[in-house]
Amino acid sequence: MLIPRFCLLWLLFSVSLLAACTDTSPPPTSASADYTYRNHSPEATYVGRDVCGTCHADQLASFAASQMGQAFKPATATASIANFDDPAPIYDPERDLYYQPFRQGEALFVKEYRLADGDTVHQRTERIDYIVGSGQHTNSHMRSVNGYLYQVPVTWYAQDAKWDLAPGFQHGNSSRFSREIEIECMACHNGTPIYNEGSANQYTMLPSGIDCEKCHGPGSIHVEEKRAGIIVNTAEEIDYSIVNPGRLSVDLQYDVCRRCHMQGAAVLKEGKGFLDFRPGMPLAEVMNVFWPRFADSTARFLMASHPDRLEMSACYKASHTPNTGYAPITCTTCHDPHLNIKTVAAETFNAPCQQCHTPDAALVCTEDEAVRARNNNNCSACHMPTSGSLDIPHVRITDHYIRVPERDPELPDDARETFVRLASLIEDNPSERTLAEGFLTYYEQFGASPQLLDSAAVHLRRARDTQSEQALAPSLIRLWFLQGRYREIQRLAGTLDPNTLDDAWTLYRIGEAYANLGLAPLSLRYFEAAVAQAPDHLRFKGKLADAYANQQNFDRAMAVYDELLAANPTLDDMLNNRGLLHAAQGNFAEAEADFQDALRLNPDAELAMANLASLYYNTQRVDEAIALTQRLVQLRPDNPQYQAFLAVLQQGATP
């Protein structure tokens, strides 16, 4: 089964874009302006904000103190706003696990443990390597294993000054220390990293915080030209070596913000990656984003949905209607990204409202003076109410849906959550295939409802009116894989040349389909092809090692397991599989060590527990086998095999 991939969601920054410091000429009004920015070239590279600061020191200093500038940093006690000095432990009732953050000097850690009758029966400690979030809303945390990034299961919620499980880890959904931080997350929660594209989550360089180039684009060409003495009078013309968002059309300005503040099910255009967008490009050239409309979408929204919420507002719609005389509302109407939002006075946010809603205008505020006085005449306090979000607990955010506050619809909770449609947030008329991919992505990342797959199937059926099955193969195979329709995958795969497939995920899914059909040699072929394209993708390599083991190619299987566990020694499932291979070869001491290591990492690793119990039984250690099997029965009381094995063990137990 495909494991859903989740994007990290901790801090959402002030929606904004970076304006250049000296360029004062007015922006164009047309979205069709033909700009040719030289830093859109593939040769343009990212130089880092310290290089920008050699000429723009004041702007960098201000930006570094902003929420975006503090978004990501190496983990130290000094850098953290969280309480690491003996806070109360966090309990996960579904997993029966406690988490205790603590520090040793500047180093930060979290200890996971389990209690039984007052005794500690499991304990695991991991170091925190990175902090995500400025602390306005949260500090979340990551650990790094040879550059592979994983989320730590606890978050500091600043507004309530409390620790709790990380977003998405509640209600039995905790992946403990194994949630991969993929490039979709890192592309927005930090400056541009150096990412191993042959992996799911390995990075060779991570900046410290969102930087200038996130909004201005890569700076190498700009730096080279300035160092060469090529100077542009930006009061009179555009410097095409770097993007100044203030000189972009309104739509292209907005896309700079929407790239990271329009959360949802992101669907990349063919051949594009999450690092391919550069300021000044239409975002629709790189990706689309989908999000549902519910029966009550007024109250049900995500934290990072600022543009979507803003676009629902009558103010926004009126300002973007031609010939109304209103200046188009954008993110920078209210937000200056160079500033820490905590230093901005409320009058700054009220001023744009009062440009239109003047005392002598028809749009004057009609609220009672006493009510207005209680709110200090703060327009946004009433018309952009503070709210929670669907995805992040313990936070209060400004809802960017500007409206006259009204009573929420009188709907029961289940009716509020009724799915109405999947909205396309970037493109007005996405293709049938893109719509299908939106439903598939939403299914994997947010909610595994079969109806979503049915909708994806409808759109792919329509797409097949104009495109061949072979052209649609990655999307069809993805759909059928999620539906378990392995025979359909087998049929289509038989018409494809695996040597021409350039998508490792498609190769992997075909391999899994053949494995589920019992066609081991074909399965191995596709896993080999997937790993050839993504040699450092640990999940793909694990499947390849399993396939070698199933084909009795023990030497190659062991070599791949060893590579995997050298890359990440905390993969408990791979420790179990390597242990099983050791046992099959009669290497019982090595097998026992691997099973025990797996259980030290994951006390509920069912297969490792069962395999170790079997090993104990087969090496005449019946009492130890009974103890483990009793734990298995407790963990899975619905498994008759464990019950039967326990009965066999107890009959032959030592008196």
N, C-alpha and C positions, 0 to 999 in steps of 0.2 A: 504494500500500500504506500502510495506517495505521501511523505510527511509534509504537511502544509508548511510553507515558508512564511514567516512573519517579519514584518518590518519592525525595527525598534521604534518605540514612541515614548519619549520621555518628555524632554522640554520642547515646546513649540515656541519659536522665537517671534519677536515682533515682525509682522508681515511688512517687508520693506525692500527697497533696492538702493544700491549704492550710487550716489550721484557724484560726478567728478567735482573737483574742488575749484577749478578755475574756468570751466567752460560755461559761459553764461548766455550763449545764444539760445533762442527758443527752440523747443523740440518740434519736429515735424508732426503733422496731424494725421497723415495717411499711413495706414499699416502696410501699404504696398511699396513704400520707398525702397529703392534698390541699393541697399548698403553693401559694400564689400569690405568687411573688416578683415584686415590681414591676420588678426589673431584667431580667425576661424580656420586658418590653414592647419593641416595636420602637422606641419613642422613647428607650430607654436607650442610651447611647453609652459608648464606652471613653474614659477620661480619662488613662490612663498612670500608671505606678508612681510618678512624682515627685509627682503629686497625692495619691496614697495616703500617701506618706511625710510629708506635712505634718502628719498626725495619728498615723501609725504609723511613726515614724522608726526605732525600734529594730528592729521587725520587718522593715522594708525593708532596713536595713543588713545584717541577718543573711541575708535572702533574696538580696540582691544578691551575696553571696559564695558562694552555693550553686551547684551545677552548673546548675540551671535558670536562675538569675539571670545566669549567664555564657554562656548558650547562643548568643547572636548579638550581633555587635558590628561596628562599622566597622573595616576592616582597617588596623592600624598595626603597626609593629614592636614597640612597647611592649605592645600587646594580645595579640600572638601568643606562643605557647609554642614554636613551630616554629623550626628552625634555618634562617635565611635568609642566614647568613654563609658563602657558598661551599660548600653541601652537594654531595654527589655527584649527578650528573644521574640522572634516572629514565629508563629505556629501555622503550619499548613495542615489543616484537619483532614483533608482528603488523602494526603500522603503520609500523615502522621510523622511529620518531620519538623524540627525546630531549626531556626537560623539565628546565629548570634554574630553580628558585626563586631569587630574589635580592631585595635591597632597595636602595633609594636613600634614605638617611635613614630617615624613618618610613614611606615609601611601599613597598608590597610588589608584586612582579611575578612572572610566570613566563614564561620564554622557551621556545618550542617550536622545535626545529631538526632538520635531517636532515643526515647526513654521507655523502659519496660519495668514496672514495679519499682520505679525510682532509680533504676540502674541505667547507665548509658550503654546501649547495645549496638550503636552505630555512631561513628564520628568521621567526618571528612572536612578538611580545611583547605580552602583555596584562596590564593592571593588575588586581590583586586589590582588590576593593572591600569585601568582607565576609568575616568569619570566622564559621564555624558550628561550634559545639561548645565546651564549657568547657575541653577539653584533658585530661579524665580518661581518655578513650579516643582522641579524635581532634581535630584541627583540620582541617575542610574549608573550601573557599573558593568565593566567587562573584564574578562580575563583573557590572557593571550597564551597560547601553547605553540611555540615555534612559529609565531605569526598568525596562527589560526585564532580568530576571535569568537568568543562565546559570551552570551549575556549571563550575568550573575543574577540569581533569582530574587534579590531584594533591592528595594528602591527607597530612597529617602524622599518623603513628600513634604516639601518645604512649608507649604501654607498651613498644614496641620502639625508641623514639626514632629513627624512620626515616621518610623520604619514600617514597611509592610511588604508583602509580596510584590514583585515587579508587575507592571501592566501585562495582562495576558497570561499570568501565572496563577490566577485564582480559579476556583471552582473545578479543581482536578485537572487543570490544563498545564500544570508546571512541568517543564522539561528540565528542571533542576539546573545543572551546569552545562547543558549540551545544546542550547539554542544557538544556532549559527548566526553570526552577524554578517550577512551577505552585502554585496555591493549596492543593492537597492537601498539599504539603510544607510550605509556609510557615505553614499554619494550626497546625502543631504545633511546628515548630522555632524559633518566635519568638513574641513577643506578637502581638496582633491587628493586622495591617497594614491599610492602606487600599489596596484592590485594584481595578484596572480590570477590571470584569466583562466588558467587551467585548474582552478580550485573553486570551491564554493565560498570560502571565507578566509583566505590567507592574504596578508598584506605585508609588504616589505618596507613601507614607509607610511606613517600616519602623521598628518599635521596636528598642531595643537590649536584647535578651534577653527571655525569658519573664518575665511580670510577674504581679502580684497578681491581675489580672482573669482570667487564664487559669483559675484555680480558684475565684474568688469571683464571676465574672461582671462585666458592665460596671458602672462605678461612678458614672455621672453622677447618677442619682437619689439614691443614698446621699449623695453629696457635697452636692447641693442641699439635702437635708433637714437634714443636720448644720449647714450654713451658715445655714439658716433657724432653727436652734435646736430642731429636732425630734429629741429624744433618746429612745432606747428602753433600758429597763433590761434588758439582755440576760442578766442573771443569772436573770430570771424569765420572759422571753418572747422570741420570735424577732423580730429586726429584718428585716422583709421587704423592706427597700430594698436589701439585699445578701445574697448567699448565704454562709453559713458552712457549709462542707462537714461540719464536725463535728456539725451539727444535722440533717443529712440522714439518711434511712434508709440502712441498710447498702448496699443495692443502688444507690441514687443516689450515695452516696459513691464506690462502686466505679466507676460510670460516668464520674466525673470523671477518674479515672486511665485507664480503658480508652479514653477518647477519643483519647489520643495514644500509649498504650503497648500497644495491641492492633493490631499491624501485620498487614497482609495485603492482600487484594483488597477495597477498600472500595467499597460500593455505596450510593449516596445514595437516600433515599426521594424519591418524586416531588415536585418543587418545592422540595427542600432543597439547600443548598450546604454547603461544608466549614466555613464560618464561622457556621453557624446553631445549632450546639450551644451551650447555655449551662449552666453548672453548676446542678444541681437538676432538669434535664430527664432523662427516660429517654433514654439514648443511642439506643435502638431507634426513637424517633420521628424521628431524623435519618438514621441509617445502619445498615448491617450490615457485618460484616467476615467474609471467608472465607479459610480457609487449609487446604492439604491435610493429610491424614493419610497418612504414608508407612509402608512396612513397618517402618521403624525411626524412628519419631517421637521416641523417647527421645533420640537423638543428633542428629537433624536438626531444627533450629528456627532461627527468626530472632532477631536481637538484640532487637528491640522486640516481644517476645512474653511479657512478664512475667506479665500476668494469665492468659493461656492456659496457661502452664506452671504457675502457682500453682494453677489450678483442677484440674490433673491430680493434685494431691497429696492423699494420704489425710488429712493434717492439715486442709487446706482443706475437704474434703468433710465430715469429721466435725464441724468447727466450724460448718458451715452446715446441719447436720442438726437439725431441731427436737428439743427435749427431751433433748439430750445434756448440757447443762450447760456447754458450752464457749462462750466468747465468739467470735463470728464473726471469722475472720481476714480482714483487709483490708490494703491497702497501708500504711496508717498504723499498723498493728500494729508495723511495724519502722521505718518511714521518717518523718522529720520534714522536710517540704520547705523549711522555713526554714533548714536547716543544711547546710553543706558536708559531704558524706558522708565526706570524709577526716578530719574532726574528730570523728567519732562512734566511740566505743570499741566493741570487739567485744562487750563485755558487753551493750550495748544490743540487739544482734541476738540474743544468746543468751537474754535474759530472757524473751521470749515463749515460747520452747521450754520453758523450765524451769518455767513456770506449770503445764504439764500433765505434763511428764516429770520428776516429782520422785522422789527416792530411794525413797519409800515407795509409789509408784504402780506400777500394773501396766505402765505405759508407760515404765519406767526404761530408760536406755541400757544395753545389754548388751555394748558393746565393751570389749575388754581395757583395763585402766587405763593400761598403757604406751602403747598406741596413742592413747588420749585425751590423755595427757600430751604426746605429740609434737605434737599439734594444739592444745595449750593449752586443752583442754576446750572448743574452739570448735565448737559444734553445726553452724553453717552451713558450716564448712570441710569437714565430711564429708558432710552431708546436702543441701547446696546447692552441689555442686561447681562449681569454676571451669571454664568451657568456652569454646570458640570459637562462631561462629555461621555460618549458611549464607551470609549476605549481606555481612558486613564482615570483610575480612582483617585479620590482625595485631592482633586484639583478644582479650582474655580477660574474660569477664563472669561474674557469678553466675547460675547456672541456678536459676530460681525453682521448678522442679519439685522439691519436698521429698520425699526418698525415702531408703531404705536403699541405699547404693551397691552396685551389682551389676555384674558383668561385662557389657559390651555384648553384644548378640546376635551370634552367630557367623554373620554374613551377608556374602556378597560385596557389593562396592560397588554393583553394578547392582541387586541385590535390596534393599539399603537404600533406594534411591531409588524403589522401586516405588510408584506413586501408588495409594492405596487408595480415598480418597473426599475430597470437599471439605467441610470442616467449617464450619458456621455458628457464629461465635463470640459473637454478640450476641443473636440471636433463636433461640428453640428451634424454631420452626416457620415458617420464612420461606416466602413465596409462591413458586409455580413461576416466576413472572417474575423475582423477586429471585434465586432460585437460578441461573437462566439468566444474569442479569447478573453474578453472581459468577464463573461460568465464563468469560464473555467478558472480564471485567476481569483475571482471572488470566492468560488467554491473552495479552492485550495487554501486561501489565506484567511478567510473570514467566516465562512459558514457552509458546512458540507451538507447542503440540502439537495436531494435528488432532482428537485424541480429546476435547479440551476443548470444541471447537466442536460435536462430535457430542453431547456431554452437554448443552450449552446448547440445541441443537435439540430434544432430547427434552423438556426442561422447558418450552420455548416451545410445543411441540406440546400438552403437557398444559394449558398456560395458555389455549390457544385453545379449550378445551372450555367455558370460562366467559367469555372476553373475545374481542371481535372483532379481526380483523387490523388495523383502523384504530386501535383502542385500543392494540394492541401494536406499532404501526408503528416507533417508535424502536428497540425491542429487535430486532425482526425485521430491520430494515434494517441494524442494526449487525452482526448475525450474518451475513447474506447478503453484506455488504460484505467481511467478513473471509474468507468462503468464495469470493469472486469470483463470486457468483451475481447478476450484474448484471441479467439478464432478470427475475429475481424482483423485484428492486428496482424496475425499470421498471414491472412490472405493478402492484405495490402503490402506487407513487408516482402512478400514473394515477388512483387512487381517492381521492387526498388533495388537499386545497386547500393549496398552499404558503403562502398568506397566513395560514393558521391554525396552521401548524407553528411552535412557539416554541422549537425546539431547533436551535441553529446547527450542531451536529455532525450531526444527521440531515439537514439541508439540504445540508451539505457532502458527506456520503456519497452522497446522491442525485445531486448534481452530478458527483461522480467516476464513478458508475455510468454516467450518460449520456455522459460523456466517453469512457469505455472502450468504449461501444457505438457511438461515432462520431456521436452525436446532439448536435452542438456547440451549437445554439441553446438546446436544453433545458438542457444543462449550464450554459451561461452564466446562464440564468434562476435556477438554484438557487444558483450561486456568488454572484450578486448578493444573493439573499435571505439567505445565510449571513453575508455581510459586513454587510448591513443590521442584523443582530442582534448581530454581534460585529465592530464597525468597526475595532478595533485588534488583531485576531487576525492575526498576520503570515502564518501558513500559508494561511488562507482568502483573504487579500488577494493572496497570490502566485498562487493558483489562479485568482482572478478576473482578474488581469493576463494570465495565460497564455491564458485563455479569450477575452479581448478581442483579443489578438494573433492567435489562431487564426481569429478572425472578421474579420481584416484591419482592425479598429478600432484602428489604431496610436496615434492620439492619446490615447485613453482608456487603452490599455495602458501607454503611456509615463508617463502621469500617475500611474497606480497604482504602477508600478515605482519612480518617483521618490519617492513617498510612503513606500514600503516601505524604500527605502535611506536615506532621511532619518531614519526611525525607528531603523534598525539597519544601518549601513554594512558590517557584517561578514557579511552573508548572501551567501555565495559563489554559491549556486544562483541567487539573484535577480540578482546581477551578471552571471552567464552569460546569463540569459534577457533581461535588458535589452540586453546586448551583441549578442545575436542579433537583437533588434528593430532596434537601430542598424544592423547590417549589412544587414538586409532593406531598410532605407530608404537605403542607400548611404552611411551615415555611418561610414566605416571607421576613422577615427581614434578616434571615441568608442567604437566596438565593440572595437577593440584595447585601449583603456584599461580597459574593463570586464572583458574576458577576462583581462588581465594582473593586475588587482586580485583577481579570483576566485582565480587561481593563487597569488598571494602569500598569500592567506588559507588556501588548501587546495592543497597541491602535487599532490594526487591527484584534483583536480576534473576528472573524465574528460571531461565534456561541454565544459567551458571549454577544455580542452586540445585536443580535437578541433576545436572551432569556431575556435580561434586558428590551428591548423595549416591549416585550410581557408582562413582569411582570408589567411595568409601566402602560400599557394599562389596564390590569386586576385589577389594584388597583387605577383606575381613575386618573392617572397622565399623561393625554394625551399630554400635551405640551412637557414633557420630552421624551415621547415615540416618538413624531414627530422628535425631534432633533436627536435621535439615529437612527431612520429609514432613515432620510435624509442622515446620514453618511453611512448607509448600502447601499443605492441606489448609492451613490457616489463611494463606494468601489466596488460594484458589479452591475454595470448598466445593466448587462445581465440577472439579476434574476427577473423574472416577479412577483414572490411572494412578493418581497420587494416593488415593484411598487404598487401592489394591496393593500398591507397593509398600505402603506403611503396614498393612496387615501381614505381608510376607516378612517384612523386617522384624516386626514384633514377635512373630512366631519363632524366629531364630535368634532372638536377642539374648545377650548374656545375662544370666540370672543376677 
